[in-house]
Each structure stands twice: as structure tokens, then as C-alpha cells.
């Protein structure tokens, strides 16, 4: 870097000196007075200061004054100057070139600063835009997931509602008999209560899912989150004839995490697993969700399916945005899940499942209690 | 003919809905049997009486609509009333075209389902009657000899005994005997009656 800057200064200086030499030689040959070379030299210095450094311009100015004095001011070929007008002209030349050079160099440095700041600003703006895009995509993904769940949830509310309406009709029929069968009426009222409770359960589960995000520092029981999500997709699992198995560690410590975001990660992984097994014609349809502790004071959650799995060559691309194997997929689920997990200080990884399928696993650090940490 | 009482079969994997429908049907004094899946239903022998099926469209495994097609292929089709959580138009059209009695969207009015059930049982009663009649006719037809069947074809084509005799190179008397045997075996009282029976057998065979 430094050698190129040095070379540039050297080149500019020699170009300036050359220009002065040509002007001096040319004007001297055709016997012009002091004024003409003075103007031409000034032009050369202005041009030079626009391109080169302050030092170069200053050096060339001094040399130019020397040349003008030597070749054009009486007596010729001596450093002496007889005519006070010539002295004045030369002094003026020196001052003008100094002022121009200073002004131009100051302008140049200001312009350079502005370019730099502009570039910085553009980078900052691009960064903000990227962040916003990511956020928007995360929202879209969440909405899509909610959409998928809504059909399932609507069905879940509709079922007990159907039961309630039918049971009410039945109870009414028993009541309006000539001799009302109160035993039967009581039985169907009981069924109505059971179904009503079931509908209320569904509603409270949706409410829990849609709740605004609690503060991040919330201590989260991952097992509870897994069971919540499992309950939400119970219907999908049932209809797709998948056996869902949970292997939850009983001594799982809670972790500081955002419940809604982790639900989203889990939903993403489980819905992926269900869809992977959708195309399965034969073989067991087993989906396992396991939790446990790692040796590095972390908790882990693993979702394993028996689907076709993935090509080990695709492992790198699996978590990329817009990489998808589904015809209607956006390829955002895993990418967003990974960013959520990483924002919590964890990792989301994929591995082949044994004997077949895919296993996705994320870990989250267990925060050490600050008091016990400082007392050590 | 001794016949079992009408039976309503309910296939729904959801206990809330299943129990409710069973109770509802029971309360109007009809016999009802409930199943969790289509497989469980297929394991059971169908009672020898009017039957109808209340079927959830969305079931694990074979969907209700696919099951409808499977059932149609069997020799004892059962009238089906579909119940569904979200009945879109194409789905309804498909089910009705395939011969569903009714397509109800959950939650339905209980009277709507009871009406549909009554309608379906009537429909099956008629269909059973027709099936029984057809099988009797077929048995009678099967008892005809090859020659008697040929004679029957010519009679239905409006040929005279003389013409038939000339065709077979037998005497008119023989044709007369064969013809009266056909009438007796098929229990037809006139040639018009015989034509009716033939038409029924034809339509039965094309089904």
C-alpha cells in the first residue's frame, strides 16, 4: 500500500516538473515575457493539485518560481530580480499557487470523507434491510404454520360442538317422552359437559400459542413445550397415521428462552417430519421427539422421523434459505429455525436417523445461576 | 322372509361425535352400531335387514370418499350419509354423484341427520327388495335348459310357435311344451309378463 502511494507521488512530481520544464523551454525559445509562462505554470500547478498531493504541488511551485526568475526576470540567468514589478508578480504567483493548492487539497479530503461516509451509510442500510427481510420472512413462516394449524384446530373445535348439538337434541327427546327418562337426560347432559370442556381446552391451547412473546429471560420447561406442541398437532398425527413417541428426560433443567419462538421451531421440525413420512408407502411411520442433557451443560431436543431422509451431500444446503424439497415449500422453515436457535445461543443440526429417516437436533445452553457463579 | 330390524352403522374416529350419534339414533328407537374405523366395519357381518352408514369423510387410512367407492364394488352396497367438518363443493358433488344419500356439514341439526337416516333406510329397504326379487328371478332363469332359453328368446322376439319349430327343425307340439315350461318355471302369466321378467333380468345383469 505504502509503496504504491509513494510511487504515485513520484510520478505526479515528475509530471509536474516536466510540465514546468516544457513551459519554460517553449516560452524561452519564442522569447515571451514573464507573464505568459507565469500563467501557464499556474495552470499546470492547479491541474496538478487537483490530482496529486499537497507536497507535490508545493514542490513544483517552488521550482516554477526558480525557473521563472532564472529565465524570464531581468537580469536573466541569475537568481536576482531587478524590476520590482517582476518581484511582485513572482510573489503573487507563489501566494496564488499556495492558496489554490491548499484549497483544492482541503476540498479533496472533504470529498474523500464524504464518499467514505456514503459507502458506510449504504452498507448500514443494506444491513437493516436484510434484517427486516429476515423478520418479515419469519412472520410469513409463522403465519403459514398458523394457517396449517388453523384447519386442524377448527376441526378440533367442530367435533365437540357437533357432539354437544346432537346430545342436546337427544336429551330433549328423552325429556319430551310421555314419561321423561331422566336417567338418560342426565347421561346426555354429562356428555355435553364433557364435550364443552374439550372445546374449551382447544381454545385455551390456541390462546397460549398466539400469546404475545414473553420476555426472553423466561425460564422455559422444554418438556412442557414439547407436550404443548404435540397436543396441537395431535389431529394431524392421527390422520396421517403416524405413531408419535416422546422420550422426555425427567430431570430436564429449564432454559432461558422465548416460548413462542421455540414452539415455532418445534412445530417446524415436527411438521417437516410428518410431511417427510407422507410419501411413505410402506414401513413404520414413527415420529420420535426426545429431550435430554448434553455433557456441556446444555439441553437438547431431537425430532426423528422414518421418512426418506436426506442426501448427505445436501447437508450443507439443508439450512439455506429457499432450499426446499417440497413442491409447495418456501424453504424458510429450517433456515428460520436455525436462526432462532442460534439467537438463543444454541445449535440446530441434522443427521441421518437409524435405520432410516432424518434426525434434527437442537441444543440450548442452560444458564448458570449468577449467584452460584459468583460465589465460586 | 324373516328380516332383522333396521340398523344404522356409524363410522367416526372421534368419540365425541360417535357417542353423540349413537345416542341420538338410540333415542329414536333404532338399532345402532358404532365403529372407529372402516376396517373395523368391514370385519363385521352386515345384518340381514335394511342398513345405512353414517360416515365421516376424514378418517385415518382410507378416506370416506374412497371407502364409498370400495363399498360400491361389493354385492351389498349400503346407502351412505356423509358427515364432514369442512364440506367443500367439489367434495360434496363427488360424494353425491357416487350415490351418497346426504352430505351433512358438522355441526348439523339432529333432525337433519335423523331425516337422512330414515331416507337412507327406506332406500335400502327398496334396494333389498329389488335385490331379493332379482335373485329369485335369476334362480328361476338358471333352472331353464339351453333349448328353453332359446325358445324364450324367440318368443320375446314375437315369433310364432310354427316359425320357432321350423327354425329348430322340430314339431310345433314340442315347441308348445317347451314354451309352457318356460312360462311355468319363470312364473310368467303372459308373454307381456315374460317380457317384464326378461327386462328385469337384463337390467340386473348390466348392474
Interface residues (C-beta under 8 A of the other chain):
Chain A: X151 X154 X155 X158 X159 X160 X161 X162 X163 X164 X165 X166 X167 X168 X169 X170 X173 X174 X184 X187 X188 X191 X194 X195 X198 X238 X239 X240 X241
Chain B: X13 X14 X16 X17 X19 X20 X21 X23 X24 X26 X27 X28 X58 X60 X61 X83 X85 X86 X106 X107 X108 X109 X110 X111 X113
